Amino acid sequence: MAAASNGQQQTSHESAGIRQIHLPFSTVVRITMNGLKIRFWRSIVTASGIFLGIAFLSYVTTNLLSTSTNDADERARMIWLVVMSLLVSTVGIVNSMLMSVTERFREIGTMKCLGAPDNFVVKLFVVEAAFVGTIASAVGWLVGYLGAVLVKAASMGIIKAFASVGLVLSLELAAGCILVGAIITLIATIAPAQRASVMPAAAALRTQI
Amino acid sequence: MSATEYIVRTKDVMKEFKMGQETLRALNGVSVDIKRGEYISIMGPSGSGKSTLFNAIGGLDKPDSGSVFINDVDMAQLDSNELAFLRCHTIGYIFQTFNLITVMTALENVRLPTIFAGMNADDGTERAMELLNIVGLGHRYDHKPSELSGGQQQRVAIARALANNPSIILADEPTGNLDSKTGTEIIELLRKLNKDQGVTVISATHDYKMLDVSDRIIWIRDGKIDKIENRADLDIQLGGMAGQEE
């Protein structure tokens, strides 16, 4: 994909030697992973924003799904909790990602000065968000799920507790939590990253936080 | 590639900024022609519009009207990808605040532009080491910007600006955050690169040390060109002034 483009892109500026920059996807992934590694602890803080939200969501949803109460009030209360936890995790994730993109506006401006194409900048953040969002959500689900089981185990014993939650249901819930977490993370990242990437480089460099 | 005499031309460049209710005209019809291989200083007091002109020439900000030509290509005609290509291959930027990527080592910073140019990792590393040696920092390649002095950070920035063999180096107050001695070293390094490699240096500054090495000085005042001086003429003036002081 990267190599094929140079020959085909005959722009009117070809005479001046101006062409398109195409970077292979592997480069994007390499730079992203390197970036995550370098700012490991900062990434952990960002990820914990996602993790906590999803853990809460996973905990209350596991409780809701494994409770066979017929009490309408009780059910309504639990559904309300799930909705609340969804709201809390959304706000937490948006806050984390907005901050982690905004604090790098200058870096985005610098990268643009060095020749990074706009879409490359967005891709960097998308790959990072997809990676961090998925992992943090998966861990969040596991912790929330285990938390719910352990609370039940205190009253009914560990085996009964696992049985009451059920494996199939748990895996469905896991998929749901990861999907919800990853999608919210992606949306919360793409919006500011897109805005930063189309900003004139000078404006991005001027940003102070 | 067309080899024209003028590497940068601006024509009636106009740029306004909105500051609350007021509109500030930062550039009010600036036309300059800069030759290949020149060392140009854009001088003027703070707020005169020199940084705005720097941003317009470097394609970092779009002028409201007028045009900027680099190698006879009108920058307004380029899409964002072509602009990125231009920034990658034709222009190297140096800033007052260095703008190194803080989480990367000196070597990684210098190598970054080569990644955008599609160079493979080994060649990029080799090129980055070569440049760090040129600016005298080969032995500190593994240090993060926070572990380097201001002068050293600016050297890394200069090495980074040279990564893809640009024909223009744009420097915005390159000595602004440096002490006088370090500033002189940076100016001398830029001059050396200008002479040895024939790279055109355009520097926005209010550091009078720059006057000595510049081929021409463009004085900006209130968004307009006040005067353009050749160094030959300036030597006489400076000599006169130095004489008066004694």
Interface residues (C-beta under 8 A of the other chain):
Chain A: A2 T11 S12 H13 S15 A16 G17 I18 R19 Q20 I21 H22 L23 T27 I31 G35 I38 R39 R106 E107 G109 T110 M111 K112 C113 L114 G115 A116 P117 D118 N119 F120 V198 P200 A201 A202 A203 L205
Chain B: M1 S2 N55 G58 G59 L60 D61 K62 N71 D72 V73 Q77 L78 S80 N81 E82 A84 F85 L86 R87 C88 H89 Y93 F95 N99 L100 I101 V103 M104 L112 P113 I115 F116 A117 G118 R160 A163 N164
